[in-house]
Amino acid sequence: SYDFALGLRRRLAGAGFHEARSGTLTGSRDQEAFSTGGVIAVRNPMGEEHSTLRGSLIPGLLDSVARNLRHGAESVRLFEIGRVYQTPEKNKAEERLRLGLVMTGRVHGENWRGEPARSLDLFDLKGVLSRFGAVTFRAASHARLPLALEILISGKPAGLLGILSPADAREVMVGGHQGQILVAELDLALLEKSTAALSKGTAALPKFPSVRRDLALLLDAAVPYAVVEESALAAKEELLTGII
């Protein structure tokens, strides 16, 4: 709904993001790579750049990142709320409202030692999404994202989060910029439904302030992060409210 989208925009702005707007008509070059369904072609396009309806918000956001870097931006955090068009079933078009996010650049570390700024990584964007309620993650594979996670909302597949491949990142980066490009896209209807379900109940204010702990574990390299997260949640520790 409009009110939910407005509230989401305010929360993302508070997290340092700026809103981007991209056109619905776009080229087919990158759409098939990020669309979760078939791409819809326009019958009489004005040109290749307007030959398809967008099936994903990520290509448009990456174009915005490139423009911002060309104009001297050192760190870029963008989001877009918009409709995408896909054909998950033959001869059946589908329109969905989605949220896309992209981050790149550096961020100052949260510590008391005065350490230098570090590059944004996957956990920064994962932490942003974790604030939205019943959002969890599990390992996934994607041709353009060497490190990818599937986004689950209330246990249902809702989108994708990952690091753009170095080859694709080089096409976006300009002027000697370095670092990773982090992207995510998820279904807004599922997110709104989950948020509404969580907001029905109320809880008493905590008696004590929250405490965050960083844990370092020695594990076999083959053990995925999802196994560690599931093991921690399986303990059902009542004082544990979240894992980032």
N, C-alpha and C positions, 0 to 999 in steps of 0.2 A: 504494500500500500504506500501511498504518498508519505504518510506520517512516519512509517518505518524507514523508508529510504532517506527521508530528511534527517532522522535521528542517526542513521548510519553514517551519513555524510559528516555530521558534526563530530561523531566519535573518531572517524578517520582523520578529519582535520586536526583534532586534538592530538592525534598520534604523529603529526608532522606530514601528512599526505596532502597533496593538491589534486583537485578533480580535473580530469581530462575529458574531452569530448571528441569522438572520432565519427566519421561518416558511416552510414549503414551500407552504402555501395562501396565496394573495395575490389582489389585485384585478387586473383586466385592463388598467387604464388605461395603465400604462407598460410592461407586459410585451411587447406586440407590437413596441414601438419598439426594444427591445434584444435580443429573442430572435432567434436565427439560424434558427429553424425555427418551425413553427406552434405556437400556444399551445393547451394542452389544458384544456378547460373541465370543471368538476366538475358532475355531473348534478344533485345536490341540495345546492347550496351553502347555508351558513347565512346568507349575505349577500354583497353585492358585494365586500367586502374579502377574502372567502374563496372566490371564484368560479372561480379557475383555479389550476393548478399552475404554479409559477414557471418561466419559460423563461430567466431571466437572474438573476444575483446583483446586478446594478447597481442596480435600483430599491430593493431592500432596504437596500443600503449607503447610498444617498442619503437614505433615511428616517433612518438612524442618524446621518448627518452633521447633518441638521437638528436632531435631538434634542440632540446634543452642543453645537451652536452655541447653542441656546436655553438650555442650562445653563452658558453662559459660556466654553466652550472657544475658544481663540484659533486653534489649529491642530489639524487632525484628520487622522490617518492610520489608515485601517482596512483590514482584509482579511477575507475570508470564504472558507472552503473548504466547498463544499456541492454537492448534486446539483441539476441542473436537468432539466426534462422538456420535450421538444419533439416535433414531428411533421414532420421534414424530408421525409418521403414520405407520401402520402395513406394514411390508415388504418393507419399504422405509427408507434407511439410509441417514443421513444428516451430513455434516461436516461444522463446524463453527469455526471461529477465535474469541477467547474471551480473555478478560483481567481479571485476578484474583488478588486479593490483600488480605493481612492478616497483622494485627497489634496486638501487645501485649507488655506489659511492662509499663514504666513510661515516662513521659515527663515533662519538667520544665514549670511551669506556666508562662504565659506572663503578668507580673505585675511588679510594682515598689516597692512592699513591701518585696520582698525577701522570699516569701512563699515557702515551700518545694515542691518538685516534686509531681505531681499527676499521677494517673493511666490513661492510654489512655482509652477513651470511644467511644461510637458510633458516637458522634458528630465530633471527630477528623477525622475518616475515611469518614464520610459524607461530611466534609469540603473539603477533598482532591478531592472527586468526583465532588463536586459543581464547581470546577475550570475548568472543562472540557467543559463548554458551556451550552447547553440547557438541563441540567440534573436536573430532579426533582424527588420527592419521594412521595410514598403514603403507607399507612399501609398495611401490608401483614401478612400472617401466614405461619409458617414452622415448621415441627416436630423437627428439630435439632437446630432451632434458636428461643428461647423464645421471643426475641424482633427482629422483622424483618421488613424491608421496601422494597417495590418493586421499582426498579430503572426505571425511565422513561426517554427516550431521545426524545426530540421533541414530547412529549405526547405518545410515543409508548413504550410498555413494553420491557425492554432491559436486565434486570438482577435482582439480589437480593443482599441486604446488611443486615447484622445482627450481633448479639452477639451469639457466640457458647454457647450451653447449659452447665451448670456447670458439668454435668456428662461427656460430651465429652471433656470439657476443662481439667478435671483432668487426662484424658488419655494422653493429650499432655504435660501438665505441669510436670516438674521434678525439683528435688532439692529444694523444698520449694517455687518455684515461685508462685506468686499469681497475681490476676488481671483478666481482661476479655480478651477474644480472639475475635477480630473483623474480619469478613470476608466479601468479596464482590466479585461478578463476573458479568460481563456484556458483551454484544455483541460488538465486536470491529468494525464491519462493520457499525452498526448504529451510533456509536460514530464518526467514520470518516466522514460519510455522513453529520451528523449534524454539525461537525466542519467546513467542506468545505462550507456548506450553510451560516454559520455565517461569514466566512472569505471573502465572496464575497463583502460585503459592508465595507466601512471604516467610521470612526467617527472622529470628531475633538478631539484634546487633551483637557482634562478637564481643566478649568480655575483654579479650586481649588483642593486641595488634598482631597482624600476620607476620609470619617468619618464613624467609626463603633460604633454602640450603642448596649449595652446589655440591654434587657428588661426583667423585672420580672413581670409576670401576675398572678393574683389570679383567677383560673378557677375551675370548677367542675372536679373531677378526671376522669369522663367518657368522657370528651372532648378530642378527639384525636389531635395530633400535626398537622395533615393535615388540619383540620378545621381552626386552627389558621393561618397557612401559607396561605391558600386560602383566608381568610378574609383580610390579609395584602396585598396580591397581587391584590385583587378585588378593593382596593381603587385606584389603578392605579396612585400612586404617582410618578411623573416623576423623582424625586430625588432618589427614591429607586431602586438600581441596583441589589440587591440580598439579600437572607435570608439564613443564615447558622444555 
